[in-house]
């Protein structure tokens, strides 16, 4: 990950710019490899996840094609996208092979200090956003403060923000593995978070690193990441790569193409669901399997 990238899905202008199905005939939409649950999906060679009934999965190649077709930047590290066909939310997966992230900071995550750093970084990043003609973001606070589970080796947090009076939410989960971190971002209407989180967390119980990739399989001599848990919250691998401490790299990171930071409206996931639903329906009508 050349920056722990965020999608700013902050309004109708971006909202993945999903057009009606009739406009997809000549773009990446009609070429997506859509897998309908129940099934088991591969997240490249790194991991796999169960796709329950009522969900659709697109592999990394298809996810990148979809993003590129909408003019959105990609890292080349996207490994999948899952969409709940009966709900207005979706989940993006991206793997960063930064190495084994030590969890020795698990009892030292200072939520107040981290939030203050995020606020300072966002204030600096707003200068770039304004120069680019984009509205500023204001960090409201934690929806879910950083929390690490040393049994599953999962790190999660959520930040609430506003932009032009619209509520925004960034819900992140990081799944630590032997060779890197699986970045999982839940795209959901902020007001739907309480009812969606239990379903999302249950969905992640169907996730597993492949043999040789699990956190417990670390061996001396393996590549060790230059970042810790706090750095993952503040900006991920970009922080360690820049070697600029906790604040400056966040600014650097936020200056880059934003990806998967905030979602302002349910229409984002809804429009994506509608597109993928129609694409899958067309597959079924043509007799194609999944």
Residue frames relative to the residue before (quaternion, step in Angstrom):
aa qw qx qy qz dx dy dz
X 1.0000 0.0000 0.0000 0.0000 0.00 0.00 0.00
X 0.2867 -0.7777 0.5413 0.1413 3.53 -0.51 1.19
X 0.7265 -0.0564 -0.0189 0.6846 3.51 1.34 0.16
X 0.4352 -0.6555 0.5316 0.3135 3.52 -0.92 0.79
X 0.1524 -0.8963 0.4123 0.0583 3.45 0.29 1.37
X 0.2639 -0.7558 0.5873 0.1192 3.49 -1.11 0.82
X 0.2857 -0.6748 0.6360 0.2419 3.57 -1.17 0.50
X 0.1870 -0.7269 0.6345 0.1846 3.52 -0.80 0.79
X 0.0042 -0.7724 0.6331 -0.0513 3.50 -0.28 1.31
X 0.2213 0.8618 -0.4273 0.1604 3.53 0.84 1.01
X 0.8295 0.0308 -0.0345 0.5566 3.58 1.09 0.24
X 0.7288 -0.4403 0.2906 0.4366 3.53 -1.27 0.13
X 0.5860 0.6057 -0.3752 0.3859 3.59 1.07 -0.65
X 0.7336 0.3154 -0.2071 0.5653 3.56 1.05 -0.76
X 0.3270 0.7997 -0.4646 0.1942 3.54 0.40 -1.28
X 0.5933 -0.5654 0.3174 0.4770 3.52 1.24 0.68
X 0.3350 -0.7779 0.4736 0.2416 3.56 1.32 0.10
X 0.1936 0.8049 -0.5368 0.1631 3.56 0.99 0.82
X 0.2192 -0.7900 0.5637 0.1007 3.55 -0.64 1.12
X 0.6591 -0.4747 0.3731 0.4484 3.59 -1.23 0.19
X 0.6658 -0.5434 0.3325 0.3884 3.53 -1.13 0.65
X 0.6198 0.5650 -0.3670 0.4026 3.58 0.99 -0.67
X 0.6710 0.4897 -0.3066 0.4647 3.60 1.17 -0.44
X 0.6075 0.6029 -0.3366 0.3927 3.58 1.29 -0.07
X 0.3935 0.7753 -0.4495 0.2051 3.58 1.23 -0.12
X 0.8026 0.2940 -0.1459 0.4981 3.57 0.94 -0.81
X 0.6652 0.4957 -0.3285 0.4515 3.62 1.17 0.08
X 0.7973 -0.3425 0.2107 0.4502 3.54 -1.35 -0.14
X 0.5307 0.6744 -0.4042 0.3166 3.59 1.10 -0.60
X 0.7170 0.4576 -0.2596 0.4573 3.55 0.89 -0.94
X 0.6895 0.4749 -0.2727 0.4740 3.60 1.27 -0.23
X 0.4274 0.7278 -0.4546 0.2847 3.57 1.24 0.01
X 0.3350 -0.7034 0.5928 0.2040 3.53 -1.10 0.82
X 0.0508 -0.8423 0.5357 -0.0328 3.55 -0.02 1.35
X 0.1445 -0.7794 0.6073 0.0527 3.54 -0.85 1.06
X 0.2004 -0.7966 0.5633 0.0892 3.57 -0.70 1.08
X 0.4160 -0.7159 0.5077 0.2380 3.54 -0.93 0.92
X 0.5349 -0.1023 -0.8290 -0.1274 1.52 -2.36 0.80
X 0.1881 0.7529 -0.6044 0.1803 3.52 -0.94 0.99
X 0.3582 -0.6801 0.5793 0.2711 3.55 -1.34 0.00
X 0.1582 -0.8149 0.5554 0.0496 3.57 -0.69 1.11
X 0.3552 -0.7169 0.5622 0.2092 3.54 -1.12 0.75
X 0.2226 -0.7271 0.6346 0.1383 3.53 -1.02 0.88
X 0.7198 -0.3475 0.1438 0.5835 3.50 0.47 1.37
X 0.7341 -0.3839 0.2845 0.4825 3.62 -0.97 -0.79
X 0.5303 0.6845 -0.3661 0.3410 3.55 1.34 -0.03
X 0.8158 -0.0627 0.1272 0.5606 3.56 0.84 -0.99
X 0.2108 -0.7391 0.6150 0.1763 3.52 -1.35 -0.08
X 0.1015 -0.7925 0.5992 0.0507 3.54 -1.22 0.45
X 0.4692 -0.6541 0.5165 0.2918 3.53 -1.11 0.74
X 0.1924 -0.7466 0.6276 0.1081 3.55 -1.01 0.89
X 0.2548 -0.8040 0.5156 0.1511 3.60 -0.22 1.22
X 0.6456 -0.4550 0.4173 0.4495 3.53 -1.32 0.11
X 0.7488 0.3549 -0.2739 0.4882 3.56 -0.97 0.84
X 0.6910 0.4017 -0.2712 0.5363 3.56 1.31 0.19
X 0.2063 -0.7398 0.6280 0.1259 3.52 -1.30 0.52
X 0.1393 -0.7921 0.5910 0.0630 3.59 -1.03 0.82
X 0.1125 -0.7534 0.6446 0.0641 3.54 -1.12 0.82
X 0.4440 -0.7134 0.4700 0.2701 3.60 -0.82 0.91
X 0.7482 -0.4244 0.2739 0.4302 3.55 -1.32 0.15
X 0.6455 0.5248 -0.3217 0.4523 3.56 0.92 -0.87
X 0.6814 0.4845 -0.2833 0.4699 3.55 0.93 -0.91
X 0.6218 0.5420 -0.3370 0.4540 3.57 1.05 -0.77
X 0.6675 0.4909 -0.3000 0.4727 3.57 0.93 -0.89
X 0.6397 0.5281 -0.3266 0.4531 3.56 0.99 -0.81
X 0.6417 0.5279 -0.3163 0.4578 3.55 1.00 -0.86
X 0.6732 0.4969 -0.2944 0.4618 3.56 0.89 -0.94
X 0.6667 0.5050 -0.3043 0.4559 3.56 0.89 -0.93
X 0.6425 0.5359 -0.3288 0.4380 3.57 1.01 -0.78
X 0.7081 0.4127 -0.2428 0.5189 3.56 1.26 -0.45
X 0.5741 -0.6327 0.3648 0.3701 3.56 1.27 0.29
X 0.5022 0.6531 -0.4231 0.3771 3.58 1.25 0.34
X 0.4982 -0.6564 0.4689 0.3180 3.61 -1.03 0.72
X 0.1546 -0.7602 0.6221 0.1057 3.55 -1.21 0.55
X 0.4263 -0.7014 0.5111 0.2551 3.57 -1.20 0.51
X 0.4577 -0.6483 0.4733 0.3823 3.56 1.20 -0.49
X 0.6734 0.4920 -0.2801 0.4755 3.57 1.30 -0.09
X 0.3884 0.6979 -0.4999 0.3350 3.58 1.23 0.26
X 0.1124 -0.8214 0.5576 0.0413 3.58 -0.86 0.91
X 0.8306 -0.1306 0.0596 0.5380 3.59 1.18 0.00
X 0.1511 -0.7479 0.6417 0.0776 3.49 -1.38 0.41
X 0.0640 -0.7919 0.6068 0.0250 3.58 -0.86 0.98
X 0.1057 -0.8014 0.5885 0.0140 3.54 -0.93 0.96
X 0.3547 -0.6985 0.5816 0.2194 3.54 -1.00 0.89
X 0.3417 -0.7956 0.4633 0.1889 3.59 -0.40 1.20
X 0.7380 0.3885 -0.2295 0.5018 3.58 1.18 -0.47
X 0.7140 0.3414 -0.2304 0.5662 3.57 1.33 0.10
X 0.4707 -0.6873 0.4773 0.2797 3.57 -1.21 0.43
X 0.5808 0.5400 -0.4344 0.4271 3.55 0.50 1.20
X 0.0951 -0.7870 0.6088 0.0304 3.52 -1.26 0.49
X 0.2807 -0.7590 0.5725 0.1316 3.55 -1.31 0.39
X 0.1887 -0.7759 0.5959 0.0852 3.56 -0.87 1.04
X 0.1498 -0.7760 0.6092 0.0661 3.56 -1.08 0.83
X 0.0777 0.7750 -0.6221 0.0796 3.55 -0.94 0.93
X 0.2077 -0.8048 0.5465 0.1028 3.58 -0.80 0.99
X 0.1464 -0.7779 0.6090 0.0505 3.53 -0.92 1.02
X 0.2195 -0.8114 0.5309 0.1077 3.57 -0.44 1.20
X 0.1435 0.8302 -0.5171 0.1506 3.55 0.71 1.14
X 0.6085 -0.5434 0.3567 0.4551 3.56 1.26 -0.18
X 0.7190 -0.4383 0.3452 0.4144 3.50 -1.42 -0.03
X 0.2127 -0.7813 0.5772 0.1058 3.59 -0.64 1.13
X 0.3413 -0.7409 0.5407 0.2053 3.58 -0.57 1.14
X 0.2893 -0.7801 0.5340 0.1505 3.55 -0.98 0.83
X 0.2851 0.7969 -0.4923 0.2035 3.59 1.14 0.59
X 0.6250 0.5159 -0.3515 0.4687 3.60 1.28 -0.01
X 0.3548 0.7988 -0.4491 0.1855 3.56 1.29 -0.01
X 0.7452 0.3538 -0.2172 0.5219 3.58 1.10 -0.60
X 0.6713 0.5043 -0.2755 0.4681 3.56 1.31 0.12
X 0.4047 0.7138 -0.4827 0.3062 3.59 1.22 0.29
X 0.1374 -0.8069 0.5736 0.0314 3.56 -0.34 1.29
X 0.3255 -0.7959 0.4786 0.1778 3.57 -0.10 1.31
X 0.6546 0.5246 -0.3235 0.4377 3.61 0.94 -0.84
X 0.6838 0.4739 -0.2900 0.4730 3.58 0.89 -0.91
X 0.6363 0.5241 -0.3305 0.4596 3.58 0.99 -0.78
X 0.6596 0.5044 -0.3124 0.4614 3.56 0.93 -0.86
X 0.6369 0.5231 -0.3299 0.4604 3.57 0.98 -0.77
X 0.6417 0.5105 -0.3190 0.4753 3.59 1.00 -0.77
X 0.6443 0.5133 -0.3201 0.4679 3.57 0.99 -0.82
X 0.6469 0.5157 -0.3215 0.4606 3.59 0.98 -0.80
X 0.6616 0.4931 -0.3140 0.4696 3.59 0.93 -0.85
X 0.6633 0.5069 -0.3072 0.4569 3.54 0.95 -0.87
X 0.6481 0.5161 -0.3133 0.4642 3.55 1.01 -0.80
X 0.6195 0.5420 -0.3421 0.4531 3.59 1.02 -0.76
X 0.6652 0.4788 -0.3000 0.4882 3.57 0.99 -0.82
X 0.6610 0.5136 -0.3054 0.4539 3.56 0.95 -0.89
X 0.5815 0.5945 -0.3719 0.4125 3.59 1.12 -0.60
X 0.5766 0.5776 -0.3797 0.4355 3.59 1.13 -0.55
X 0.6618 0.4849 -0.2923 0.4913 3.54 1.04 -0.84
X 0.6398 0.5315 -0.3293 0.4469 3.56 0.98 -0.83
X 0.6699 0.4965 -0.3002 0.4632 3.56 0.94 -0.86
X 0.6329 0.5192 -0.3335 0.4676 3.59 1.03 -0.74
X 0.6911 0.4526 -0.2651 0.4973 3.56 1.17 -0.64
X 0.5526 -0.6402 0.3793 0.3754 3.56 1.30 0.05
X 0.5424 0.6097 -0.4050 0.4123 3.58 1.23 0.35
X 0.5404 -0.6303 0.4393 0.3430 3.61 -1.03 0.66
X 0.5331 -0.6372 0.4487 0.3293 3.60 -1.09 0.62
X 0.3463 -0.6992 0.5840 0.2239 3.52 -1.32 0.39
X 0.1378 -0.7680 0.6188 0.0916 3.56 -1.11 0.67
X 0.3282 -0.7495 0.5441 0.1856 3.55 -0.70 1.11
X 0.2805 -0.7714 0.5536 0.1407 3.56 -0.77 1.09
X 0.6676 -0.4537 0.3234 0.4938 3.57 0.88 -0.92
X 0.6952 -0.4510 0.3443 0.4413 3.53 -1.28 -0.17
X 0.2797 -0.6724 0.6541 0.2045 3.52 -1.13 0.74
X 0.7499 -0.0150 0.0237 0.6610 3.52 1.12 -0.89
X 0.3435 -0.7447 0.5263 0.2247 3.64 -0.51 1.08
X 0.6697 -0.5058 0.3423 0.4225 3.61 -1.15 0.50
X 0.0320 0.7953 -0.5987 0.0897 3.53 -0.83 1.07
X 0.1161 -0.8071 0.5782 0.0269 3.55 -0.80 1.06
X 0.2202 -0.7578 0.6041 0.1109 3.55 -0.94 0.97
X 0.2360 -0.8207 0.5015 0.1386 3.59 -0.31 1.18
X 0.5531 0.5619 -0.4109 0.4578 3.58 1.27 0.21
X 0.7650 0.3125 -0.1670 0.5378 3.57 0.90 -0.94
X 0.3005 -0.7659 0.4947 0.2798 3.59 1.29 -0.44
X 0.4193 0.6666 -0.4823 0.3836 3.52 1.00 0.97
X 0.1451 -0.7625 0.6269 0.0669 3.56 -1.04 0.87
X 0.0591 0.8130 -0.5771 0.0505 3.59 -0.81 0.91
X 0.0963 0.7651 -0.6331 0.0675 3.51 -1.28 0.58
X 0.0965 -0.7792 0.6151 0.0726 3.55 -1.27 0.35
X 0.1649 -0.7838 0.5959 0.0587 3.54 -0.97 0.95
X 0.2497 -0.7413 0.6030 0.1567 3.55 -1.02 0.85
X 0.0283 0.7819 -0.6211 0.0451 3.53 -1.08 0.81
X 0.2336 -0.7371 0.6041 0.1927 3.56 -1.34 0.01
X 0.0179 -0.7600 0.6489 0.0316 3.53 -1.27 0.44
X 0.8274 -0.0786 -0.0190 0.5558 3.54 -0.60 1.21
X 0.7328 -0.4458 0.2286 0.4605 3.54 0.99 0.87
X 0.5915 0.5684 -0.3726 0.4339 3.59 1.25 -0.10
X 0.4238 -0.6899 0.5158 0.2798 3.61 -0.94 0.78
X 0.0924 -0.7865 0.6104 0.0173 3.54 -1.01 0.89
X 0.0644 -0.8067 0.5869 0.0260 3.54 -1.08 0.64
X 0.1370 -0.7657 0.6267 0.0463 3.52 -1.04 0.92
X 0.0252 0.8073 -0.5880 0.0433 3.62 -0.35 1.22
X 0.0321 -0.8351 0.5457 -0.0607 3.54 -0.50 1.26
X 0.0347 -0.7455 0.6642 0.0425 3.51 -1.21 0.66
X 0.1069 -0.7727 0.6231 0.0574 3.56 -1.01 0.85
X 0.1716 -0.7820 0.5966 0.0556 3.55 -0.75 1.14
X 0.2512 -0.8139 0.5099 0.1206 3.56 -0.34 1.25
X 0.0646 -0.7983 0.5987 0.0025 3.53 -0.97 0.96
X 0.7342 -0.4256 0.3002 0.4355 3.54 -1.31 -0.02
X 0.8158 0.2722 -0.1093 0.4984 3.57 0.93 -0.89
X 0.8172 -0.0669 0.0462 0.5705 3.56 1.24 0.05
X 0.5331 -0.6259 0.4859 0.2965 3.52 -1.32 -0.35
X 0.2691 -0.7168 0.6174 0.1803 3.54 -0.97 0.88
X 0.2027 -0.7802 0.5849 0.0902 3.55 -0.65 1.18
X 0.0542 -0.8006 0.5963 -0.0234 3.53 -0.69 1.13
X 0.0361 -0.8105 0.5842 -0.0213 3.57 -0.70 1.08
X 0.2627 -0.7623 0.5790 0.1214 3.52 -0.80 1.12
X 0.1596 -0.7768 0.6063 0.0591 3.56 -0.76 1.10
X 0.2506 0.7706 -0.5295 0.2509 3.55 -0.33 1.28
X 0.5842 -0.5389 0.4686 0.3857 3.54 -1.24 0.49
X 0.5422 -0.6514 0.4153 0.3306 3.63 -0.77 0.97
X 0.6799 0.4990 -0.3022 0.4443 3.58 0.98 -0.76
X 0.6718 0.4933 -0.2916 0.4694 3.59 1.26 -0.32
X 0.4000 0.7584 -0.4500 0.2497 3.57 1.29 -0.10
X 0.6704 0.5159 -0.3420 0.4092 3.67 0.67 -0.90
X 0.7325 0.4101 -0.2486 0.4832 3.59 0.92 -0.83
X 0.6669 0.5179 -0.2991 0.4446 3.58 1.18 -0.51
X 0.5915 0.6288 -0.3662 0.3473 3.60 1.00 -0.80
X 0.6633 0.4908 -0.3463 0.4464 3.66 0.78 -0.80
X 0.6520 0.5046 -0.3105 0.4731 3.59 1.03 -0.79
X 0.6411 0.5297 -0.3098 0.4608 3.57 1.00 -0.90
X 0.6802 0.4878 -0.2929 0.4621 3.58 0.88 -0.92
X 0.6208 0.5164 -0.3410 0.4812 3.56 1.06 -0.67
X 0.6055 0.5601 -0.3434 0.4491 3.56 1.05 -0.78
X 0.6857 0.4968 -0.2882 0.4472 3.60 0.93 -0.88
X 0.5475 0.5956 -0.4185 0.4127 3.61 1.17 -0.26
X 0.6472 0.5035 -0.3118 0.4801 3.57 1.27 -0.32
X 0.5378 0.6113 -0.3936 0.4268 3.58 1.34 0.14
X 0.1036 0.7859 -0.6069 0.0577 3.57 -1.07 0.72
X 0.4329 -0.6442 0.5610 0.2877 3.53 -1.07 0.77
X 0.5122 -0.6305 0.4797 0.3317 3.57 -1.12 0.59
X 0.6819 -0.4812 0.3499 0.4256 3.56 -1.25 0.38
X 0.7684 0.3079 -0.2555 0.4995 3.54 -0.83 1.03
X 0.7061 0.4557 -0.2448 0.4836 3.56 1.28 -0.31
X 0.5323 0.6622 -0.4115 0.3298 3.62 1.19 -0.24
X 0.6522 -0.5334 0.3844 0.3773 3.53 -1.26 0.55
X 0.6699 0.5250 -0.2922 0.4362 3.58 1.00 -0.85
X 0.6619 0.5241 -0.3030 0.4420 3.59 1.22 -0.40
X 0.3123 0.7533 -0.5126 0.2688 3.58 1.25 0.32
X 0.0727 -0.7831 0.6172 0.0222 3.54 -1.07 0.84
X 0.5925 -0.5576 0.4280 0.3936 3.61 -1.07 0.62
X 0.7139 0.3871 -0.3132 0.4924 3.54 -0.86 0.98
X 0.5279 0.6110 -0.4128 0.4215 3.58 1.26 -0.29
X 0.5855 -0.5641 0.4434 0.3774 3.55 -1.20 0.49
X 0.1721 -0.7772 0.6002 0.0784 3.56 -0.91 0.98
X 0.4762 -0.6890 0.4707 0.2774 3.58 -0.85 0.99
X 0.4380 -0.6909 0.5166 0.2529 3.54 -1.20 0.59
X 0.6555 0.4593 -0.3081 0.5143 3.57 1.28 0.25
X 0.2885 -0.7294 0.5891 0.1940 3.51 -1.30 0.40
X 0.7758 -0.3491 0.2384 0.4684 3.55 -1.28 -0.21
X 0.6427 0.5259 -0.3337 0.4461 3.61 0.94 -0.84
X 0.6570 0.5144 -0.3122 0.4541 3.58 0.97 -0.82
X 0.5968 0.5495 -0.3680 0.4543 3.59 1.09 -0.61
X 0.6498 0.5052 -0.3135 0.4735 3.56 1.01 -0.79
X 0.7375 0.4485 -0.2354 0.4467 3.58 0.90 -0.92
X 0.8158 -0.2361 0.1469 0.5071 3.58 1.09 -0.19
X 0.4970 -0.7169 0.3942 0.2892 3.54 1.25 0.17
X 0.8554 -0.1775 0.1080 0.4745 3.51 -1.21 -0.58
X 0.5649 0.6108 -0.3912 0.3934 3.58 1.12 -0.57
X 0.6051 0.5653 -0.3527 0.4357 3.54 1.11 -0.68
X 0.7092 0.4545 -0.2717 0.4655 3.55 0.79 -1.01
X 0.6474 0.5372 -0.3259 0.4313 3.56 0.97 -0.84
X 0.6984 0.4670 -0.2740 0.4680 3.54 0.98 -0.82
X 0.1857 -0.8200 0.5165 0.1624 3.58 1.21 -0.55
X 0.4325 0.7202 -0.4303 0.3303 3.53 0.97 0.89
X 0.6361 -0.5113 0.3525 0.4580 3.60 1.15 0.27
X 0.7239 -0.4676 0.3049 0.4054 3.57 -1.23 -0.37
X 0.7476 0.4268 -0.2375 0.4500 3.59 1.00 -0.67
X 0.6918 0.5083 -0.3010 0.4153 3.59 0.68 -1.07
X 0.6764 0.4790 -0.3305 0.4515 3.64 0.84 -0.79
X 0.5839 0.5642 -0.3812 0.4420 3.56 1.11 -0.57
X 0.6420 0.5091 -0.3193 0.4761 3.56 1.00 -0.83
X 0.6372 0.5277 -0.3172 0.4636 3.54 0.97 -0.91
X 0.6607 0.5220 -0.2885 0.4557 3.52 0.96 -0.96
X 0.7074 0.4699 -0.2720 0.4526 3.55 0.86 -0.94
X 0.5899 0.5691 -0.3711 0.4364 3.57 1.21 -0.40
X 0.6153 0.5589 -0.3470 0.4342 3.55 1.17 -0.56
X 0.7133 -0.4053 0.3128 0.4787 3.55 -1.29 0.04
X 0.3621 -0.7475 0.5160 0.2093 3.56 -0.64 1.14
X 0.0476 0.7973 -0.6006 0.0365 3.50 -1.02 0.74
X 0.8741 0.0274 -0.0410 0.4832 3.53 -0.95 0.92
X 0.3740 0.7138 -0.5235 0.2765 3.57 0.80 0.88
X 0.8527 -0.0052 0.0841 0.5156 3.52 0.53 -1.12
X 0.1369 -0.7602 0.6291 0.0868 3.50 -1.19 0.57
X 0.2572 -0.8197 0.4972 0.1218 3.54 -0.56 1.14
X 0.8368 0.1067 -0.0059 0.5370 3.57 0.94 -0.79
X 0.5894 -0.6006 0.4118 0.3496 3.55 -1.15 0.62
X 0.5191 0.6631 -0.4087 0.3520 3.58 1.20 -0.41
X 0.5441 0.6186 -0.4004 0.4012 3.59 1.16 -0.51
X 0.7388 0.3878 -0.2255 0.5029 3.55 0.61 -1.14
X 0.6259 0.5586 -0.3438 0.4220 3.57 1.00 -0.76
X 0.6790 0.4848 -0.2994 0.4629 3.58 0.90 -0.90
X 0.6324 0.5163 -0.3318 0.4727 3.56 1.06 -0.74
X 0.6391 0.5306 -0.3214 0.4547 3.56 0.96 -0.88
X 0.6577 0.5261 -0.3077 0.4428 3.55 0.95 -0.92
X 0.6496 0.5189 -0.3119 0.4599 3.55 0.97 -0.93
X 0.7103 0.4584 -0.2733 0.4590 3.57 0.76 -1.03
X 0.6131 0.5490 -0.3508 0.4469 3.56 1.05 -0.70
X 0.6730 0.4846 -0.2961 0.4738 3.56 0.95 -0.87
X 0.6280 0.5326 -0.3424 0.4525 3.56 1.01 -0.79
X 0.6741 0.4868 -0.3072 0.4628 3.56 0.91 -0.89
X 0.6173 0.5485 -0.3460 0.4453 3.58 1.02 -0.78
X 0.6423 0.5180 -0.3258 0.4616 3.56 1.02 -0.82
X 0.6155 0.5425 -0.3477 0.4537 3.57 1.07 -0.74
X 0.6668 0.5193 -0.2978 0.4438 3.54 0.92 -0.99
X 0.6648 0.5192 -0.3004 0.4453 3.53 0.98 -0.90
X 0.7062 0.4510 -0.2682 0.4753 3.56 1.10 -0.65
X 0.5597 -0.6444 0.3700 0.3668 3.56 1.33 0.11
X 0.4652 0.6785 -0.4510 0.3462 3.56 1.22 0.22
X 0.3804 -0.7058 0.5489 0.2362 3.56 -1.07 0.71
X 0.4467 -0.6673 0.5143 0.3010 3.53 -1.32 -0.01
